[in-house]
Amino acid sequence: MKDWQKLALMVGIFLIVYFAPFEEAHIQKSILEAFYMLQYYVQEHVLFCLIPAFFIAGAIANFISQGAVIKYFGGKAKPWLAYSVASVSGSVLAVCSCTVLPLFSGIYRMGAGLGPAVAFLYSGPAINILAILLTARVLGWELGLARVVGAVLFAIVIGLLMAFFYRKEDARRLEANLQFGEEQPSNRKEWQNLVYFLVLILILIFATLSEPANGAGLFYLLWQWKWPIAVVLLILLGIMVVRWFDGEERRSWVASTWDFTQQILPLLFAGVLVAGLLMGRPESDAGLIPEEYIVALVGGNDLLANFIASLVGSVMYFATLTEVPILQGLIGSGMGMGPALALLLAGPALSLPNMMVIHSVLGTRKTGVFVVLVVIMATISGLIFGTIVG
């Protein structure tokens, strides 16, 4: 952060603290709500979502060869391959917009092109199989189908547009990555690395698995056994780390994990506090912006209603799968189907906390363009969908 930015931040905080009417009950309630939101986030996501994600990101930085990342995600990779892998890789992780950030940061640092990396960043929380199935079951097959089609198109189109807008700058970054140092040879076989990463990803998947709504079927059975399976996977991971990795590799893995943690976690906490202050928790209406105001603005299907739904969705924080019951309540209160889709396409993939972290990785301009693309495309998609379904 530059000196003038630090000064502007300090002046802004000073003015807010100096003039804020803390004596008003609504302000006091909103401040308390911000800390309730942070507590909710810490209890629900840090131990079982973020910590596994940080370790995966550290493993990517240390044990995936730069050549492999460049082969599948780099600037010279075939576009159909790069964007297909990015979308599929994101869809298997039932994670929120914050949990995908360490993984995005890891592949971007290792030489992934901006376009495929952004496609992965969007697809992780947006193309979530469990969330799409729950959307279709609770909110109707039309909205579920529109969500999956829109999310896939968004991941590819936004990635392609970002790659086009910053093609020269990204080409220089990728060229510098290729010339930066030499990869160290590994004593492990390829299958050992694959098993190691598979176990890490399965730990993340089972640790974040939510209870299915119908209370039956394969997903429900997996949910019932999630913790025994996770413990077995952790034991397997410990055996692999001890037997397949030397002391220097283990120390390097922990050091990279810590680098991602100290870069990302403080920004996430700050963003969650601000989001809680403004919007409140998912089940609460104690934020500075009352829920009834939002519902009143997104009740129709005009351009303004869809834009507001997209904008609100982009700053709200949604834990995985929570967007469906929240939208169910909003629709019951009069929200239009077009704005509902707009919020579904913008909300899970973006949030105020995740914007702050993306900014630390991509910078101001690229983050701004990414957010604007998501909001505009969600607005247009909601407008079209609302017109079709009436």
C-alpha angles and dihedrals in degrees: 000000000000122000094251090051091052090049092049090049093050092046091048093051090046093053093047093049093043098051103027112118096230091168091071115098094224092055092048091049092049092050090051089047090056090059092044086054091050091049090050090050094048093047096045104035119016101069100037103026113026101035093054089044091052091051091049090050090050090049091050090053092050111028108030111082117239088231091061092051092048091046094057104023106018129110093261095049117109107268095229090053096044096048094040092053091045092052096044092045090054096045096060092059114080092203137136126244091269098049093054091057099082090049092049091048091049097054092040092054091048093059108276114154116254093245099053091040091054090045088055091046091055098038096052098073099016102051093050111153095205093048093048092050090048091049092053093046098046104028101030137272092268093062092041092052093045090050096053094044092046094046094051092047092045093053093051099038096044091047092050092047093049090049090050096046094050100028096127095044092046092048089056091049093050092047090052089049091055091053096046110105131304128282116250116236117248129219091211123097120240093251090055091056090047093051091046093054092042091056091048092051093045090052089054093046096049094041090055097040111130127208110268117240097234097055094223143072134051097313091053091050091050090048091052091053097036098111098045088048091047091051091051090049091050090052090050090049091051091051092049094047092051097043104034103036130060124223095263092053092049092050091048091051092051091046092052091046090053091049091056091044096053092043097049111024100064091050091049092051092049091048093048090052092052093045090050091049093052103035107013126221120320093260096037136080097199100107125111089259109060117224093233090063090056093047091050091054097047100042096106134047102243126123094265094051092051093045092051091048090051092046094047090046091051094058100035119093115233121187113215111292094358092104091073099060090039091055091044089060093045092050089049088054092054107278113154122242093240094055088044090060091043090055091046092053096044102032109060093041096048138039137155092257093050092047089058092053094044087053090056090054104036104022131235102298099047093043091050092050092048093051093045092050092051093048095046095046092046090050093051093044092050091049092051094044093047090052093050098048092039 
